[in-house]
Amino acid sequence: MDGYVAIALYNDVRAAAGHGSVVEGEAPDDALMFKEEWVRQELGARPADLCLIRVSGDSMEPTLRAGDVILIDIRASSPDREGIYIIRMDGMLLVKRIQALPGGNLQVTSDNPAFTPWQIKRADIDGVSVAVVGRVVWSGRRL
């Protein structure tokens, strides 16, 4: 389709809004079409820098619910502003709200108040045991 781009959807990869989902064998198995002009102007992103995964768990409710599809900008691997990010910790993907704090710490929060916030030091984000995969820039859900 002219003017549209296919963004890879990883149906088997889930970002846990809760206790974590193990990531193994990441391979896209589907795609969703987005208008290229919207991707570039509204999101300020290149289609090649985006991917889609699903949410599991309830820690980000009401903002994100289990089964929601989320669009991730993988260029945003250093949280320079508050937002919802995908974090990989010890092989598990988590979707959390991150806020920069003074002193090089990051506040990691769930939107569901039943979950306790925690902090991580920027220095601990080593790309191996802890990495910021990208920032969530869009979500879609079935009603």
N, C-alpha and C positions, 0 to 999 in steps of 0.2 A: 504494500500500500504506500503510495507516494505521500511523503510528508509525515510518515509514522516510523517509529523505531521499535524494535522488539527488545525488551529488557528481560534478561534471563531470570527465570523463577526456579528456585531450588526447593522443590516441594518436600524433600526429605531432610532439609536443614531447618531446625526450629530454634529460635532465640527464646530462651525461657524467661518468662516473666514470673520468676519463682526460683526454683532451686537449680536450674541449669540443665542443659541438654548437651550431650556429648556430640562432638562434630567429627565425623569420619567419612572419607570418600565424598568430598563435596563435588558434585557434578550437577549442572542444571539439567532439568528434565522437562522444562516447559518455558513459556515466555508470555508476557503480556505486552500488548501494543499501547504505546503512548504517543501522543502528537509530539514530534520533535521540537517544534517551536515552543510548546509549553515546557518541555524538559529544560530547554536552554534558557528561556526567559523567566519562567516562574521559579524554577529550582536553581537556576544559575549553574547547571551541571552539564557535563558531556555524557551522552548515553553510555559510552564505554566505561564510565566511572560508577555506574549504578547496577544494583542487583536487587532481587526480590526474595524474601524469605517469609516464613510464617511465624506467628507468636504462639507459644504454649504457656500455660499457667495464668495466674490471676493477679500477680503482684503489680502490674501496671494498669489495672482497672481503676477508673472507668475509661482512661485514655485509650489503652490497647487491651483487647480481649483475646482469649485463646482462639486461634483460627484466623485472626486478622492477617492480611498480607501487608508487609511493610517494605518500603522502598528505601534502600540504604545508599548513601553517597560514601563510597569507600575512600575518597580523597580526604575526608574529615577524620583522620586517624589520630589527631591530637586535639582534644576537646578545648578549643579556644573560646568557646561561648557556651552558655547554658543550653542544654537540649537533651534529647533522647538519643542515646548511643547504644551500639552493640559492643559489648566487651567480651573478649575471650579470656577465660581464666582456667588454666590447667585443662585445656581441651574442651571446655564447656562454653556455650554462647549464652550470654545474658543480655536482656534489653532493660536498660535503666536510665533514669534521668541523672545527668551529671552536671555539677556546678563547681566552678573553680573557686577555691578558698585561698586566703592569704597563706603564704608559707609553703606553697607548692603542693598543697593537698587538694584532693577532689572529693566532694561530697557525692555519694552514690545513693540515690533515693528511689524508692518505688512509689508510684502514685497511690497505691492502696495503703492506707494508714496502718493496716495490720502488720506491715513489714517494716522492720527497723532499718533506718538509714545507717550507712557505714562510710568510712573514708579510706582512700587509697592515696599513697604518695605518688606524685608524677614520676619520681625516680624509680618506682617499682614497675612502671610500664616499660618492660624490656622487650616486648615483641615476641617473647617465647612463652613464659608462664603467664604473663598478663599483657594483653594488647587491646587497643581500641580499634575495632574493625572499621567503624564508620558511624555516621550520624543518620538517624531516621529522618527522612524528609517528606514522607507521605505514608498514609495508611489507607487501606480499604477493607471493608468488611461486608459480610452478608447480613442483611437485616432479617 
